[in-house]
Amino acid sequence: MPVRAVFLDRDDTINYDPGYLGDSNQVRLYPGVGEGLAQLKNVLGFKIIVISNQSGVTRGIITEEQVRSVNEKINDLLSKYGTKVDDFFYCPYHPDFDSPELAECRKPSPKMIFDAAKKHNIDLTNSYFIGDQPTDVECGNRAGVKTILIKNKIGQNEINNLQSPNKRPNFVAVDFLNACSFIEKDFTEKKLD
Ligand SMILES: [Mg+2]
């Protein structure tokens, strides 16, 4: 049976981003992430999948091992809330350093979402993307999921400039729990139809 999913950007959506995060001891979750994911996954039955650009790898700043250790730390921290990320997808490439074929995974391309959907049999029409950057919104829109932009770092001016249909989020959230509430409400209303 197809499953529904909430796709998440990682840096500055789940965890604070000091820039090319490679040290798992520096991982700090944003407020509400543990509670919100427990609600989405454990109560509402969404699969939780991270979709992340990690060009620090091809830039030689961090290693893939460090990316994975940060991912593991995120799940460590989430275990206190009785929940976890089901799968992590990341793109270590960048078009400035790698072939177009390799760099194809990089957001705003929806490729990682399509790969995840195939691997986990996900119904994208009942799925969502939460991110903090316009590239996250575009990635989700191009994949055909509903998109939520969190105002963690982005300014209102930049949000106002997201006018083309590809770039406009379905919802702008003030924080993680606000994003989760939108999903819960949207999903519940859909079920009643
Ligand atoms: Mg981000």
Backbone and ligand atoms as CSV (ligand in chain L), in Angstrom:
chain,resi,resn,atom,element,x,y,z
A,1,MET,N,N,0.847,-1.201,0.000
A,1,MET,CA,C,0.000,0.000,0.000
A,1,MET,C,C,0.880,1.248,0.000
A,2,PRO,N,N,0.556,2.231,-0.849
A,2,PRO,CA,C,1.380,3.448,-0.868
A,2,PRO,C,C,1.316,4.162,0.478
A,3,VAL,N,N,2.421,4.730,0.887
A,3,VAL,CA,C,2.462,5.460,2.153
A,3,VAL,C,C,2.578,6.953,1.863
A,4,ARG,N,N,2.186,7.748,2.822
A,4,ARG,CA,C,2.371,9.202,2.699
A,4,ARG,C,C,3.627,9.579,3.475
A,5,ALA,N,N,4.229,10.704,3.068
A,5,ALA,CA,C,5.473,11.097,3.710
A,5,ALA,C,C,5.531,12.598,3.943
A,6,VAL,N,N,6.289,12.966,4.958
A,6,VAL,CA,C,6.710,14.356,5.099
A,6,VAL,C,C,8.200,14.389,4.822
A,7,PHE,N,N,8.568,15.075,3.753
A,7,PHE,CA,C,9.975,15.277,3.419
A,7,PHE,C,C,10.457,16.523,4.148
A,8,LEU,N,N,11.694,16.445,4.623
A,8,LEU,CA,C,12.249,17.563,5.384
A,8,LEU,C,C,13.603,17.946,4.840
A,9,ASP,N,N,13.815,19.246,4.695
A,9,ASP,CA,C,15.171,19.726,4.574
A,9,ASP,C,C,15.850,19.469,5.929
A,10,ARG,N,N,17.174,19.441,5.966
A,10,ARG,CA,C,17.843,19.189,7.238
A,10,ARG,C,C,18.329,20.482,7.906
A,11,ASP,N,N,19.358,21.119,7.320
A,11,ASP,CA,C,20.025,22.238,8.001
A,11,ASP,C,C,19.156,23.497,8.017
A,12,ASP,N,N,18.951,24.014,9.191
A,12,ASP,CA,C,18.087,25.172,9.462
A,12,ASP,C,C,16.610,24.883,9.253
A,13,THR,N,N,16.275,23.595,9.161
A,13,THR,CA,C,14.874,23.185,9.241
A,13,THR,C,C,14.705,22.307,10.477
A,14,ILE,N,N,15.539,21.255,10.584
A,14,ILE,CA,C,15.515,20.377,11.764
A,14,ILE,C,C,16.503,20.889,12.816
A,15,ASN,N,N,17.727,21.167,12.338
A,15,ASN,CA,C,18.824,21.538,13.237
A,15,ASN,C,C,19.410,22.888,12.839
A,16,TYR,N,N,19.945,23.581,13.835
A,16,TYR,CA,C,20.666,24.838,13.570
A,16,TYR,C,C,21.874,24.532,12.695
A,17,ASP,N,N,22.168,25.454,11.779
A,17,ASP,CA,C,23.246,25.214,10.813
A,17,ASP,C,C,24.389,26.198,11.014
A,18,PRO,N,N,25.520,25.721,11.523
A,18,PRO,CA,C,26.681,26.606,11.651
A,18,PRO,C,C,27.412,26.756,10.313
A,19,GLY,N,N,26.974,26.047,9.265
A,19,GLY,CA,C,27.645,26.072,7.955
A,19,GLY,C,C,28.475,24.824,7.780
A,20,TYR,N,N,28.140,24.010,6.787
A,20,TYR,CA,C,28.844,22.751,6.511
A,20,TYR,C,C,29.047,21.945,7.803
A,21,LEU,N,N,27.932,21.645,8.434
A,21,LEU,CA,C,27.938,20.927,9.714
A,21,LEU,C,C,28.529,19.525,9.554
A,22,GLY,N,N,29.639,19.270,10.246
A,22,GLY,CA,C,30.287,17.970,10.157
A,22,GLY,C,C,30.538,17.336,11.516
A,23,ASP,N,N,30.373,18.133,12.567
A,23,ASP,CA,C,30.664,17.658,13.917
A,23,ASP,C,C,29.354,17.321,14.615
A,24,SER,N,N,29.154,16.030,14.886
A,24,SER,CA,C,27.861,15.622,15.457
A,24,SER,C,C,27.639,16.220,16.847
A,25,ASN,N,N,28.715,16.615,17.511
A,25,ASN,CA,C,28.547,17.235,18.836
A,25,ASN,C,C,27.920,18.626,18.755
A,26,GLN,N,N,27.896,19.174,17.539
A,26,GLN,CA,C,27.315,20.519,17.367
A,26,GLN,C,C,25.848,20.475,16.955
A,27,VAL,N,N,25.282,19.275,16.880
A,27,VAL,CA,C,23.893,19.180,16.406
A,27,VAL,C,C,22.917,19.638,17.487
A,28,ARG,N,N,22.117,20.645,17.157
A,28,ARG,CA,C,21.059,21.136,18.054
A,28,ARG,C,C,19.770,21.219,17.264
A,29,LEU,N,N,18.720,20.602,17.800
A,29,LEU,CA,C,17.426,20.640,17.115
A,29,LEU,C,C,16.719,21.973,17.366
A,30,TYR,N,N,15.982,22.433,16.371
A,30,TYR,CA,C,15.131,23.606,16.569
A,30,TYR,C,C,13.995,23.230,17.521
A,31,PRO,N,N,13.469,24.226,18.265
A,31,PRO,CA,C,12.347,23.948,19.172
A,31,PRO,C,C,11.158,23.343,18.419
A,32,GLY,N,N,10.539,22.349,19.023
A,32,GLY,CA,C,9.321,21.768,18.454
A,32,GLY,C,C,9.560,20.640,17.455
A,33,VAL,N,N,10.812,20.413,17.072
A,33,VAL,CA,C,11.063,19.396,16.041
A,33,VAL,C,C,10.746,17.988,16.571
A,34,GLY,N,N,11.190,17.691,17.793
A,34,GLY,CA,C,10.923,16.362,18.372
A,34,GLY,C,C,9.433,16.118,18.529
A,35,GLU,N,N,8.754,17.093,19.125
A,35,GLU,CA,C,7.302,16.953,19.355
A,35,GLU,C,C,6.548,16.881,18.020
A,36,GLY,N,N,6.960,17.731,17.087
A,36,GLY,CA,C,6.267,17.789,15.794
A,36,GLY,C,C,6.423,16.498,15.010
A,37,LEU,N,N,7.637,15.967,14.991
A,37,LEU,CA,C,7.853,14.728,14.230
A,37,LEU,C,C,7.155,13.543,14.891
A,38,ALA,N,N,7.107,13.545,16.233
A,38,ALA,CA,C,6.381,12.472,16.933
A,38,ALA,C,C,4.909,12.496,16.518
A,39,GLN,N,N,4.355,13.687,16.412
A,39,GLN,CA,C,2.953,13.815,16.005
A,39,GLN,C,C,2.760,13.337,14.556
A,40,LEU,N,N,3.631,13.817,13.649
A,40,LEU,CA,C,3.469,13.472,12.232
A,40,LEU,C,C,3.676,11.979,11.992
A,41,LYS,N,N,4.686,11.423,12.619
A,41,LYS,CA,C,5.028,10.020,12.350
A,41,LYS,C,C,4.208,9.053,13.208
A,42,ASN,N,N,4.255,9.259,14.533
A,42,ASN,CA,C,3.681,8.268,15.442
A,42,ASN,C,C,2.155,8.356,15.494
A,43,VAL,N,N,1.606,9.562,15.357
A,43,VAL,CA,C,0.156,9.722,15.472
A,43,VAL,C,C,-0.516,9.715,14.095
A,44,LEU,N,N,0.041,10.501,13.158
A,44,LEU,CA,C,-0.626,10.642,11.862
A,44,LEU,C,C,-0.130,9.642,10.815
A,45,GLY,N,N,0.952,8.931,11.105
A,45,GLY,CA,C,1.383,7.841,10.229
A,45,GLY,C,C,2.170,8.250,8.997
A,46,PHE,N,N,2.773,9.447,9.022
A,46,PHE,CA,C,3.632,9.833,7.900
A,46,PHE,C,C,5.017,9.202,8.034
A,47,LYS,N,N,5.598,8.798,6.919
A,47,LYS,CA,C,7.003,8.463,6.896
A,47,LYS,C,C,7.785,9.776,6.908
A,48,ILE,N,N,8.912,9.801,7.585
A,48,ILE,CA,C,9.705,11.032,7.706
A,48,ILE,C,C,11.023,10.843,6.949
A,49,ILE,N,N,11.211,11.681,5.932
A,49,ILE,CA,C,12.391,11.506,5.071
A,49,ILE,C,C,13.116,12.825,4.867
A,50,VAL,N,N,14.410,12.821,5.161
A,50,VAL,CA,C,15.228,14.018,4.987
A,50,VAL,C,C,15.800,14.068,3.575
A,51,ILE,N,N,15.710,15.247,2.972
A,51,ILE,CA,C,16.218,15.505,1.622
A,51,ILE,C,C,17.164,16.695,1.735
A,52,SER,N,N,18.481,16.456,1.606
A,52,SER,CA,C,19.438,17.495,1.986
A,52,SER,C,C,20.559,17.669,0.963
A,53,ASN,N,N,20.881,18.926,0.647
A,53,ASN,CA,C,22.079,19.206,-0.148
A,53,ASN,C,C,23.289,19.246,0.785
A,54,GLN,N,N,24.331,18.519,0.441
A,54,GLN,CA,C,25.548,18.517,1.265
A,54,GLN,C,C,26.767,18.714,0.370
A,55,SER,N,N,26.804,19.882,-0.288
A,55,SER,CA,C,27.908,20.131,-1.217
A,55,SER,C,C,29.241,20.325,-0.502
A,56,GLY,N,N,29.208,20.465,0.831
A,56,GLY,CA,C,30.454,20.531,1.597
A,56,GLY,C,C,31.333,19.321,1.345
A,57,VAL,N,N,30.711,18.222,0.924
A,57,VAL,CA,C,31.470,16.997,0.641
A,57,VAL,C,C,32.350,17.195,-0.594
A,58,THR,N,N,31.737,17.602,-1.712
A,58,THR,CA,C,32.515,17.764,-2.938
A,58,THR,C,C,33.462,18.969,-2.830
A,59,ARG,N,N,33.132,19.922,-1.948
A,59,ARG,CA,C,34.022,21.060,-1.721
A,59,ARG,C,C,35.225,20.687,-0.847
A,60,GLY,N,N,35.199,19.461,-0.275
A,60,GLY,CA,C,36.310,18.997,0.551
A,60,GLY,C,C,36.308,19.546,1.965
A,61,ILE,N,N,35.157,20.079,2.393
A,61,ILE,CA,C,35.078,20.673,3.732
A,61,ILE,C,C,34.651,19.632,4.773
A,62,ILE,N,N,33.739,18.750,4.357
A,62,ILE,CA,C,33.301,17.669,5.251
A,62,ILE,C,C,33.312,16.350,4.475
A,63,THR,N,N,33.281,15.236,5.214
A,63,THR,CA,C,33.253,13.917,4.567
A,63,THR,C,C,31.843,13.338,4.624
A,64,GLU,N,N,31.599,12.330,3.778
A,64,GLU,CA,C,30.284,11.672,3.821
A,64,GLU,C,C,30.074,10.990,5.178
A,65,GLU,N,N,31.182,10.518,5.755
A,65,GLU,CA,C,31.091,9.891,7.071
A,65,GLU,C,C,30.571,10.903,8.101
A,66,GLN,N,N,31.045,12.143,7.985
A,66,GLN,CA,C,30.572,13.184,8.909
A,66,GLN,C,C,29.094,13.511,8.675
A,67,VAL,N,N,28.694,13.533,7.398
A,67,VAL,CA,C,27.273,13.764,7.091
A,67,VAL,C,C,26.437,12.689,7.778
A,68,ARG,N,N,26.903,11.443,7.651
A,68,ARG,CA,C,26.138,10.341,8.244
A,68,ARG,C,C,26.153,10.399,9.774
A,69,SER,N,N,27.275,10.851,10.355
A,69,SER,CA,C,27.328,10.921,11.823
A,69,SER,C,C,26.386,12.011,12.340
A,70,VAL,N,N,26.254,13.096,11.580
A,70,VAL,CA,C,25.287,14.138,11.957
A,70,VAL,C,C,23.864,13.579,11.847
A,71,ASN,N,N,23.598,12.838,10.787
A,71,ASN,CA,C,22.267,12.230,10.628
A,71,ASN,C,C,21.949,11.290,11.791
A,72,GLU,N,N,22.952,10.497,12.180
A,72,GLU,CA,C,22.738,9.575,13.307
A,72,GLU,C,C,22.469,10.333,14.595
A,73,LYS,N,N,23.176,11.442,14.750
A,73,LYS,CA,C,22.982,12.246,15.965
A,73,LYS,C,C,21.564,12.820,16.009
A,74,ILE,N,N,21.063,13.223,14.865
A,74,ILE,CA,C,19.689,13.735,14.801
A,74,ILE,C,C,18.721,12.657,15.308
A,75,ASN,N,N,18.915,11.428,14.847
A,75,ASN,CA,C,18.020,10.363,15.313
A,75,ASN,C,C,18.224,10.019,16.788
A,76,ASP,N,N,19.450,10.150,17.250
A,76,ASP,CA,C,19.737,10.007,18.685
A,76,ASP,C,C,18.904,10.989,19.497
A,77,LEU,N,N,18.945,12.248,19.060
A,77,LEU,CA,C,18.220,13.300,19.780
A,77,LEU,C,C,16.714,13.083,19.683
A,78,LEU,N,N,16.271,12.588,18.521
A,78,LEU,CA,C,14.831,12.364,18.341
A,78,LEU,C,C,14.325,11.179,19.160
A,79,SER,N,N,15.223,10.260,19.501
A,79,SER,CA,C,14.788,9.074,20.257
A,79,SER,C,C,14.225,9.476,21.621
A,80,LYS,N,N,14.645,10.618,22.131
A,80,LYS,CA,C,14.088,11.109,23.406
A,80,LYS,C,C,12.611,11.449,23.268
A,81,TYR,N,N,12.183,11.684,22.052
A,81,TYR,CA,C,10.775,12.006,21.802
A,81,TYR,C,C,10.030,10.776,21.269
A,82,GLY,N,N,10.722,9.631,21.257
A,82,GLY,CA,C,10.098,8.386,20.795
A,82,GLY,C,C,9.870,8.354,19.299
A,83,THR,N,N,10.652,9.116,18.536
A,83,THR,CA,C,10.439,9.147,17.096
A,83,THR,C,C,11.773,9.184,16.367
A,84,LYS,N,N,11.732,9.183,15.037
A,84,LYS,CA,C,12.971,9.206,14.263
A,84,LYS,C,C,12.698,9.569,12.814
A,85,VAL,N,N,13.768,9.905,12.126
A,85,VAL,CA,C,13.711,10.051,10.672
A,85,VAL,C,C,13.834,8.655,10.079
A,86,ASP,N,N,12.956,8.299,9.119
A,86,ASP,CA,C,12.987,6.946,8.555
A,86,ASP,C,C,14.127,6.756,7.565
A,87,ASP,N,N,14.451,7.808,6.838
A,87,ASP,CA,C,15.533,7.666,5.858
A,87,ASP,C,C,16.115,9.048,5.550
A,88,PHE,N,N,17.407,9.061,5.293
A,88,PHE,CA,C,18.101,10.307,4.955
A,88,PHE,C,C,18.625,10.209,3.527
A,89,PHE,N,N,18.249,11.176,2.676
A,89,PHE,CA,C,18.834,11.293,1.342
A,89,PHE,C,C,19.646,12.577,1.316
A,90,TYR,N,N,20.860,12.511,0.773
A,90,TYR,CA,C,21.628,13.750,0.636
A,90,TYR,C,C,22.371,13.748,-0.694
A,91,CYS,N,N,22.601,14.959,-1.215
A,91,CYS,CA,C,23.335,15.116,-2.469
A,91,CYS,C,C,24.693,15.739,-2.157
A,92,PRO,N,N,25.772,14.976,-2.303
A,92,PRO,CA,C,27.097,15.488,-1.939
A,92,PRO,C,C,27.747,16.301,-3.064
A,93,TYR,N,N,27.059,16.438,-4.188
A,93,TYR,CA,C,27.667,17.027,-5.395
A,93,TYR,C,C,27.227,18.468,-5.618
A,94,HIS,N,N,27.932,19.124,-6.546
A,94,HIS,CA,C,27.603,20.495,-6.931
A,94,HIS,C,C,28.034,20.686,-8.382
A,95,PRO,N,N,27.208,21.381,-9.187
A,95,PRO,CA,C,27.546,21.529,-10.614
A,95,PRO,C,C,28.882,22.226,-10.866
A,96,ASP,N,N,29.389,23.017,-9.918
A,96,ASP,CA,C,30.696,23.673,-10.105
A,96,ASP,C,C,31.852,22.683,-10.026
A,97,PHE,N,N,31.618,21.520,-9.417
A,97,PHE,CA,C,32.704,20.574,-9.159
A,97,PHE,C,C,32.476,19.212,-9.810
A,98,ASP,N,N,31.227,18.926,-10.173
A,98,ASP,CA,C,30.881,17.570,-10.634
A,98,ASP,C,C,30.127,17.625,-11.960
A,99,SER,N,N,30.018,16.473,-12.588
A,99,SER,CA,C,29.311,16.382,-13.863
A,99,SER,C,C,27.825,16.678,-13.658
A,100,PRO,N,N,27.155,17.143,-14.726
A,100,PRO,CA,C,25.704,17.385,-14.626
A,100,PRO,C,C,24.961,16.139,-14.147
A,101,GLU,N,N,25.431,14.967,-14.569
A,101,GLU,CA,C,24.751,13.720,-14.178
A,101,GLU,C,C,24.814,13.545,-12.658
A,102,LEU,N,N,26.016,13.736,-12.087
A,102,LEU,CA,C,26.155,13.568,-10.638
A,102,LEU,C,C,25.394,14.655,-9.888
A,103,ALA,N,N,25.529,15.885,-10.373
A,103,ALA,CA,C,24.938,17.021,-9.652
A,103,ALA,C,C,23.422,17.090,-9.823
A,104,GLU,N,N,22.874,16.193,-10.605
A,104,GLU,CA,C,21.436,16.190,-10.868
A,104,GLU,C,C,20.599,16.038,-9.598
A,105,CYS,N,N,21.190,15.439,-8.565
A,105,CYS,CA,C,20.417,15.219,-7.333
A,105,CYS,C,C,20.196,16.510,-6.548
A,106,ARG,N,N,20.990,17.523,-6.821
A,106,ARG,CA,C,20.970,18.716,-5.980
A,106,ARG,C,C,19.645,19.478,-6.079
A,107,LYS,N,N,19.059,19.820,-4.915
A,107,LYS,CA,C,17.868,20.665,-4.910
A,107,LYS,C,C,18.204,21.996,-5.555
A,108,PRO,N,N,17.345,22.607,-6.343
A,108,PRO,CA,C,15.892,22.376,-6.404
A,108,PRO,C,C,15.426,21.233,-7.299
A,109,SER,N,N,16.328,20.410,-7.804
A,109,SER,CA,C,15.862,19.236,-8.547
A,109,SER,C,C,15.036,18.329,-7.616
A,110,PRO,N,N,13.952,17.764,-8.122
A,110,PRO,CA,C,13.143,16.867,-7.285
A,110,PRO,C,C,13.661,15.426,-7.266
A,111,LYS,N,N,14.849,15.201,-7.826
A,111,LYS,CA,C,15.324,13.823,-8.013
A,111,LYS,C,C,15.354,13.003,-6.719
A,112,MET,N,N,15.863,13.591,-5.636
A,112,MET,CA,C,15.952,12.814,-4.386
A,112,MET,C,C,14.562,12.424,-3.880
A,113,ILE,N,N,13.577,13.299,-4.088
A,113,ILE,CA,C,12.204,12.950,-3.681
A,113,ILE,C,C,11.690,11.774,-4.508
A,114,PHE,N,N,11.945,11.825,-5.820
A,114,PHE,CA,C,11.501,10.713,-6.673
A,114,PHE,C,C,12.213,9.411,-6.287
A,115,ASP,N,N,13.506,9.502,-5.983
A,115,ASP,CA,C,14.244,8.304,-5.547
A,115,ASP,C,C,13.643,7.740,-4.258
A,116,ALA,N,N,13.342,8.644,-3.322
A,116,ALA,CA,C,12.767,8.214,-2.040
A,116,ALA,C,C,11.380,7.600,-2.244
A,117,ALA,N,N,10.607,8.222,-3.143
A,117,ALA,CA,C,9.245,7.731,-3.397
A,117,ALA,C,C,9.287,6.311,-3.958
A,118,LYS,N,N,10.250,6.076,-4.831
A,118,LYS,CA,C,10.395,4.754,-5.427
A,118,LYS,C,C,10.806,3.727,-4.373
A,119,LYS,N,N,11.809,4.098,-3.577
A,119,LYS,CA,C,12.342,3.180,-2.563
A,119,LYS,C,C,11.292,2.815,-1.508
A,120,HIS,N,N,10.467,3.809,-1.115
A,120,HIS,CA,C,9.541,3.578,-0.002
A,120,HIS,C,C,8.074,3.492,-0.450
A,121,ASN,N,N,7.837,3.459,-1.752
A,121,ASN,CA,C,6.467,3.349,-2.269
A,121,ASN,C,C,5.559,4.472,-1.744
A,122,ILE,N,N,6.048,5.698,-1.912
A,122,ILE,CA,C,5.351,6.867,-1.353
A,122,ILE,C,C,4.382,7.475,-2.371
A,123,ASP,N,N,3.190,7.772,-1.879
A,123,ASP,CA,C,2.177,8.471,-2.664
A,123,ASP,C,C,2.423,9.976,-2.529
A,124,LEU,N,N,2.995,10.584,-3.565
A,124,LEU,CA,C,3.393,11.986,-3.464
A,124,LEU,C,C,2.197,12.928,-3.374
A,125,THR,N,N,1.036,12.504,-3.871
A,125,THR,CA,C,-0.125,13.393,-3.825
A,125,THR,C,C,-0.644,13.582,-2.397
A,126,ASN,N,N,-0.212,12.717,-1.487
A,126,ASN,CA,C,-0.588,12.868,-0.077
A,126,ASN,C,C,0.617,13.187,0.795
A,127,SER,N,N,1.607,13.848,0.212
A,127,SER,CA,C,2.852,14.103,0.929
A,127,SER,C,C,3.186,15.593,0.961
A,128,TYR,N,N,4.152,15.937,1.785
A,128,TYR,CA,C,4.490,17.343,2.063
A,128,TYR,C,C,6.012,17.519,2.115
A,129,PHE,N,N,6.438,18.772,1.927
A,129,PHE,CA,C,7.849,19.115,2.100
A,129,PHE,C,C,7.955,20.329,3.017
A,130,ILE,N,N,8.775,20.214,4.057
A,130,ILE,CA,C,9.059,21.360,4.935
A,130,ILE,C,C,10.515,21.770,4.745
A,131,GLY,N,N,10.740,23.053,4.421
A,131,GLY,CA,C,12.110,23.525,4.269
A,131,GLY,C,C,12.222,24.987,4.630
A,132,ASP,N,N,13.459,25.491,4.641
A,132,ASP,CA,C,13.671,26.889,5.053
A,132,ASP,C,C,14.160,27.766,3.899
A,133,GLN,N,N,14.319,27.184,2.693
A,133,GLN,CA,C,14.873,27.944,1.570
A,133,GLN,C,C,13.964,27.845,0.336
A,134,PRO,N,N,14.026,28.853,-0.538
A,134,PRO,CA,C,13.265,28.783,-1.786
A,134,PRO,C,C,13.575,27.520,-2.602
A,135,THR,N,N,14.817,27.037,-2.531
A,135,THR,CA,C,15.151,25.816,-3.286
A,135,THR,C,C,14.382,24.600,-2.758
A,136,ASP,N,N,14.082,24.599,-1.451
A,136,ASP,CA,C,13.287,23.502,-0.881
A,136,ASP,C,C,11.862,23.534,-1.434
A,137,VAL,N,N,11.321,24.745,-1.479
A,137,VAL,CA,C,9.951,24.910,-1.983
A,137,VAL,C,C,9.882,24.472,-3.444
A,138,GLU,N,N,10.849,24.920,-4.227
A,138,GLU,CA,C,10.833,24.565,-5.657
A,138,GLU,C,C,10.977,23.050,-5.843
A,139,CYS,N,N,11.852,22.444,-5.060
A,139,CYS,CA,C,12.048,20.991,-5.115
A,139,CYS,C,C,10.730,20.265,-4.842
A,140,GLY,N,N,10.052,20.675,-3.765
A,140,GLY,CA,C,8.780,20.042,-3.411
A,140,GLY,C,C,7.703,20.284,-4.460
A,141,ASN,N,N,7.624,21.525,-4.933
A,141,ASN,CA,C,6.609,21.848,-5.945
A,141,ASN,C,C,6.821,21.018,-7.208
A,142,ARG,N,N,8.072,20.897,-7.614
A,142,ARG,CA,C,8.363,20.130,-8.834
A,142,ARG,C,C,8.078,18.640,-8.656
A,143,ALA,N,N,8.123,18.173,-7.403
A,143,ALA,CA,C,7.811,16.767,-7.138
A,143,ALA,C,C,6.308,16.543,-6.988
A,144,GLY,N,N,5.538,17.627,-6.881
A,144,GLY,CA,C,4.085,17.484,-6.758
A,144,GLY,C,C,3.590,17.265,-5.343
A,145,VAL,N,N,4.408,17.666,-4.345
A,145,VAL,CA,C,3.932,17.586,-2.960
A,145,VAL,C,C,3.590,19.004,-2.492
A,146,LYS,N,N,2.823,19.105,-1.405
A,146,LYS,CA,C,2.529,20.432,-0.857
A,146,LYS,C,C,3.742,20.934,-0.086
A,147,THR,N,N,3.979,22.245,-0.166
A,147,THR,CA,C,5.229,22.779,0.392
A,147,THR,C,C,4.983,23.788,1.508
A,148,ILE,N,N,5.837,23.698,2.521
A,148,ILE,CA,C,5.784,24.615,3.660
A,148,ILE,C,C,7.164,25.238,3.829
A,149,LEU,N,N,7.187,26.571,3.846
A,149,LEU,CA,C,8.434,27.307,4.046
A,149,LEU,C,C,8.470,27.810,5.484
A,150,ILE,N,N,9.512,27.437,6.231
A,150,ILE,CA,C,9.648,27.909,7.610
A,150,ILE,C,C,10.489,29.171,7.637
A,151,LYS,N,N,9.999,30.162,8.378
A,151,LYS,CA,C,10.727,31.432,8.457
A,151,LYS,C,C,11.810,31.379,9.530
A,152,ASN,N,N,12.755,30.466,9.378
A,152,ASN,CA,C,13.843,30.418,10.362
A,152,ASN,C,C,14.888,31.478,10.069
A,153,LYS,N,N,15.261,31.625,8.825
A,153,LYS,CA,C,16.287,32.614,8.488
A,153,LYS,C,C,15.859,33.546,7.362
A,154,ILE,N,N,14.913,33.115,6.557
A,154,ILE,CA,C,14.531,33.867,5.368
A,154,ILE,C,C,13.728,35.107,5.771
A,155,GLY,N,N,13.957,36.208,5.057
A,155,GLY,CA,C,13.249,37.450,5.360
A,155,GLY,C,C,11.946,37.563,4.588
A,156,GLN,N,N,11.059,38.441,5.059
A,156,GLN,CA,C,9.748,38.605,4.431
A,156,GLN,C,C,9.872,39.088,2.983
A,157,ASN,N,N,10.875,39.948,2.715
A,157,ASN,CA,C,11.056,40.436,1.346
A,157,ASN,C,C,11.318,39.297,0.382
A,158,GLU,N,N,12.188,38.395,0.818
A,158,GLU,CA,C,12.525,37.258,-0.036
A,158,GLU,C,C,11.290,36.379,-0.259
A,159,ILE,N,N,10.485,36.236,0.777
A,159,ILE,CA,C,9.260,35.438,0.640
A,159,ILE,C,C,8.303,36.106,-0.354
A,160,ASN,N,N,8.194,37.447,-0.252
A,160,ASN,CA,C,7.297,38.182,-1.153
A,160,ASN,C,C,7.727,38.029,-2.608
A,161,ASN,N,N,9.012,37.798,-2.827
A,161,ASN,CA,C,9.512,37.675,-4.193
A,161,ASN,C,C,9.260,36.303,-4.818
A,162,LEU,N,N,8.763,35.357,-4.018
A,162,LEU,CA,C,8.518,34.002,-4.535
A,162,LEU,C,C,7.167,33.992,-5.253
A,163,GLN,N,N,7.152,34.489,-6.471
A,163,GLN,CA,C,5.869,34.678,-7.142
A,163,GLN,C,C,5.522,33.622,-8.196
A,164,SER,N,N,6.514,33.037,-8.852
A,164,SER,CA,C,6.146,32.073,-9.892
A,164,SER,C,C,5.576,30.817,-9.237
A,165,PRO,N,N,4.662,30.125,-9.949
A,165,PRO,CA,C,3.963,28.979,-9.353
A,165,PRO,C,C,4.924,27.922,-8.795
A,166,ASN,N,N,6.064,27.768,-9.451
A,166,ASN,CA,C,7.067,26.801,-9.006
A,166,ASN,C,C,7.683,27.151,-7.660
A,167,LYS,N,N,7.687,28.450,-7.377
A,167,LYS,CA,C,8.445,28.947,-6.219
A,167,LYS,C,C,7.575,29.241,-5.013
A,168,ARG,N,N,6.264,29.310,-5.228
A,168,ARG,CA,C,5.387,29.737,-4.146
A,168,ARG,C,C,5.041,28.568,-3.223
A,169,PRO,N,N,5.274,28.711,-1.893
A,169,PRO,CA,C,4.895,27.622,-0.978
A,169,PRO,C,C,3.384,27.611,-0.736
A,170,ASN,N,N,2.858,26.449,-0.358
A,170,ASN,CA,C,1.448,26.375,0.013
A,170,ASN,C,C,1.201,27.068,1.341
A,171,PHE,N,N,2.243,27.115,2.182
A,171,PHE,CA,C,2.071,27.721,3.505
A,171,PHE,C,C,3.411,28.252,3.993
A,172,VAL,N,N,3.378,29.414,4.635
A,172,VAL,CA,C,4.586,29.942,5.287
A,172,VAL,C,C,4.393,29.792,6.789
A,173,ALA,N,N,5.308,29.076,7.438
A,173,ALA,CA,C,5.174,28.769,8.865
A,173,ALA,C,C,6.150,29.616,9.682
A,174,VAL,N,N,5.723,29.995,10.881
A,174,VAL,CA,C,6.621,30.779,11.740
A,174,VAL,C,C,7.631,29.882,12.452
A,175,ASP,N,N,7.275,28.615,12.645
A,175,ASP,CA,C,8.226,27.684,13.276
A,175,ASP,C,C,7.809,26.246,12.937
A,176,PHE,N,N,8.562,25.279,13.451
A,176,PHE,CA,C,8.346,23.889,13.056
A,176,PHE,C,C,6.953,23.380,13.438
A,177,LEU,N,N,6.522,23.700,14.665
A,177,LEU,CA,C,5.206,23.201,15.091
A,177,LEU,C,C,4.074,23.815,14.271
A,178,ASN,N,N,4.275,25.060,13.852
A,178,ASN,CA,C,3.298,25.720,12.988
A,178,ASN,C,C,3.198,24.981,11.647
A,179,ALA,N,N,4.339,24.537,11.141
A,179,ALA,CA,C,4.357,23.749,9.895
A,179,ALA,C,C,3.613,22.429,10.087
A,180,CYS,N,N,3.858,21.795,11.230
A,180,CYS,CA,C,3.204,20.506,11.507
A,180,CYS,C,C,1.692,20.681,11.652
A,181,SER,N,N,1.265,21.786,12.275
A,181,SER,CA,C,-0.176,22.045,12.423
A,181,SER,C,C,-0.841,22.207,11.063
A,182,PHE,N,N,-0.145,22.906,10.148
A,182,PHE,CA,C,-0.706,23.054,8.799
A,182,PHE,C,C,-0.921,21.682,8.165
A,183,ILE,N,N,0.092,20.827,8.281
A,183,ILE,CA,C,-0.010,19.491,7.669
A,183,ILE,C,C,-1.151,18.702,8.292
A,184,GLU,N,N,-1.234,18.742,9.615
A,184,GLU,CA,C,-2.272,17.978,10.306
A,184,GLU,C,C,-3.668,18.433,9.864
A,185,LYS,N,N,-3.842,19.745,9.791
A,185,LYS,CA,C,-5.139,20.303,9.420
A,185,LYS,C,C,-5.456,19.972,7.962
A,186,ASP,N,N,-4.476,20.179,7.089
A,186,ASP,CA,C,-4.669,19.942,5.660
A,186,ASP,C,C,-4.999,18.474,5.399
A,187,PHE,N,N,-4.256,17.610,6.055
A,187,PHE,CA,C,-4.413,16.170,5.870
A,187,PHE,C,C,-5.762,15.701,6.419
A,188,THR,N,N,-6.150,16.229,7.572
A,188,THR,CA,C,-7.412,15.822,8.193
A,188,THR,C,C,-8.601,16.258,7.335
A,189,GLU,N,N,-8.507,17.495,6.808
A,189,GLU,CA,C,-9.599,17.997,5.964
A,189,GLU,C,C,-9.737,17.163,4.684
A,190,LYS,N,N,-8.587,16.767,4.151
A,190,LYS,CA,C,-8.571,15.967,2.944
A,190,LYS,C,C,-9.258,14.619,3.167
A,191,LYS,N,N,-8.989,14.057,4.358
A,191,LYS,CA,C,-9.549,12.737,4.674
A,191,LYS,C,C,-11.081,12.782,4.781
A,192,LEU,N,N,-11.601,13.964,5.182
A,192,LEU,CA,C,-13.045,14.103,5.381
A,192,LEU,C,C,-13.799,14.268,4.070
A,193,ASP,N,N,-13.074,14.624,3.016
A,193,ASP,CA,C,-13.718,14.886,1.714
A,193,ASP,C,C,-14.488,13.665,1.213
L,1,MG,MG,MG,18.100,24.483,4.923
